[in-house]
């Protein structure tokens, strides 16, 4: 007899350190007997949705709960189908784990029944996206959560949707590589300029986002820490300027190859792309750690 899922309630959970939303989703697994649902097992699983994903979905705070429940329901159904529901402790919805477009909102209540399909027998295709992409989404959300706590605004802006989604695609050809580099460079330079100018007032007018970031970070961290963030971001941007025919940027383009220890010309585009993703991830972790340490310093200050 086929089993079903019944989704009962979705309750918000306060998490002030999260750039996004968190909920508790309660549901039952049971059987449909003569049209009546008989619950066999009860579950409650936390569901988190990142602020980055909410922005891509273009969802308001009022809309995101039902949409998140719908996306989580698909993940839970897949886990139940494969027999892995007992191992699912949390559903994390990010730009990597959730669909590009928001699914139709799921109505939570006793009449919401979803059949659990039998596990597919076909082999799952290989070629999964690099795990680095998932980490990047999480760390960006952590950076923005700390920034909001410190400065009441996010530091990392969300660039055009295509740039974000491009980062999560595989890279095999020169054309794909150029597209990915252009996208990640766009992400590298997409900063909250208003926030940076407010905290880097001595920077000259017209200073670009990465120079502003460097000036800002040197006020709250060491030169070495600021360089650990801005060095990779600047050199990824230099790589972008080298494509396709910016001959006047050849020196910066080649120095970027040296910075990342890349061969010239590039032959293994997939490996180099993973190198760049890893460098960006490391830079974001360094940025997160700087903001975390600054928050701890501010918390340690005696109250006036």
Residue pairs with C-beta under 8 A, 6 or more apart in sequence:
1 31
1 32
1 33
2 31
2 32
2 115
2 116
3 29
3 30
3 31
3 40
3 80
3 115
3 116
4 29
4 30
4 31
4 32
4 37
4 113
4 114
4 115
4 116
5 27
5 28
5 29
5 73
5 76
5 77
5 80
5 113
5 114
5 115
5 116
6 27
6 28
6 29
6 30
6 37
6 39
6 110
6 112
6 113
6 114
7 25
7 26
7 27
7 69
7 73
7 106
7 108
7 109
7 112
7 114
8 26
8 27
8 28
8 108
8 109
8 110
9 24
9 25
9 26
9 108
10 23
10 24
10 25
10 26
10 47
10 65
10 66
10 68
10 69
10 108
11 23
11 24
11 26
12 21
12 22
12 23
12 65
13 22
13 23
13 24
13 46
14 22
15 22
15 48
16 149
17 145
17 149
18 48
18 141
18 145
19 50
19 51
19 52
19 141
19 142
19 144
19 145
19 148
19 154
20 48
20 49
20 50
20 51
20 52
20 53
20 54
20 141
21 48
21 49
21 54
21 61
21 64
21 65
21 68
22 46
22 47
22 48
22 49
23 46
23 47
23 48
23 65
23 68
23 69
24 44
24 45
24 46
24 47
25 44
25 45
25 46
25 47
25 69
25 72
25 76
25 91
26 42
26 43
26 44
27 42
27 43
27 44
27 45
27 76
28 37
28 39
28 40
28 41
28 42
28 43
29 39
29 40
29 41
29 43
29 80
29 85
29 116
30 37
30 38
30 39
30 40
30 41
31 37
31 38
31 40
32 38
32 113
37 110
37 113
43 85
45 72
45 76
45 88
45 89
45 90
45 91
46 90
46 91
47 68
47 69
47 72
47 90
47 91
47 93
48 90
48 91
48 92
48 93
49 64
49 68
49 71
49 93
49 98
50 92
50 93
50 94
50 95
50 137
50 138
50 141
51 141
51 144
51 145
51 154
52 94
52 95
52 137
52 140
52 141
52 158
52 164
53 93
53 94
53 95
53 98
53 137
54 64
55 158
56 95
56 100
56 158
56 161
56 164
56 165
57 64
57 67
57 101
57 102
58 102
59 67
59 102
63 105
66 105
66 106
66 107
66 108
67 102
67 103
67 105
68 93
69 105
69 106
69 108
70 102
70 103
70 104
70 105
70 106
71 93
71 98
71 99
71 102
71 103
72 91
72 93
73 106
73 114
74 103
75 88
75 91
75 97
76 85
76 88
76 91
77 114
77 116
77 117
79 85
79 87
79 88
80 116
81 116
81 117
81 118
81 119
81 120
82 119
83 119
92 138
94 134
94 137
94 138
94 141
95 137
95 164
95 165
95 168
96 129
96 133
96 134
96 137
96 168
97 134
100 165
106 112
127 170
129 168
129 169
129 170
130 170
130 274
130 277
132 274
132 277
132 278
132 281
133 167
133 168
133 277
135 281
136 167
136 277
136 280
136 281
136 284
139 281
139 284
139 285
139 288
140 156
140 284
142 288
143 155
143 156
143 284
143 287
143 288
143 291
144 154
144 155
144 156
146 288
146 291
146 292
146 295
147 153
147 154
147 155
147 156
147 192
147 195
147 291
148 154
149 295
150 291
150 294
150 295
150 298
151 195
151 198
151 199
153 192
153 194
153 195
154 192
154 195
155 191
155 192
155 195
155 196
155 287
155 291
156 190
156 191
156 192
157 190
157 191
157 192
158 164
158 190
159 186
159 187
159 190
160 186
162 183
163 182
163 183
163 184
163 186
163 187
163 190
164 183
164 187
166 179
166 180
166 183
166 184
167 180
167 183
167 184
167 187
167 277
169 176
169 180
170 176
170 270
171 177
171 180
171 269
171 270
171 273
172 269
172 270
173 269
174 266
174 269
176 269
177 266
177 269
177 272
177 273
178 243
178 244
180 273
180 276
181 236
181 239
181 240
181 243
181 276
182 240
182 243
184 236
184 276
184 277
184 280
185 236
185 237
185 239
185 240
186 240
187 280
188 210
188 233
188 236
188 237
188 280
189 208
189 209
189 210
189 233
189 237
190 209
191 209
191 210
191 212
191 213
193 209
193 212
196 209
196 212
196 213
196 215
196 216
197 203
197 212
199 216
199 219
200 207
200 212
200 215
200 216
200 219
202 215
203 211
203 212
203 215
207 215
210 230
210 233
210 234
210 237
213 229
213 230
213 233
214 226
214 227
214 229
214 230
217 225
217 226
217 229
217 230
217 287
217 290
218 226
220 290
220 294
221 290
221 293
221 294
225 286
225 290
226 290
228 282
228 283
228 286
229 283
229 286
229 287
229 290
230 283
231 259
231 283
232 259
232 279
232 280
232 282
232 283
233 280
233 283
235 255
235 256
235 259
235 260
235 279
236 256
236 276
236 279
236 280
238 249
238 252
238 253
238 255
238 256
239 253
239 256
239 257
239 276
241 249
241 252
241 253
242 249
242 250
242 252
242 253
242 254
242 256
246 253
254 264
256 262
257 263
257 264
260 272
260 275
260 276
260 279
262 272
262 275
266 272
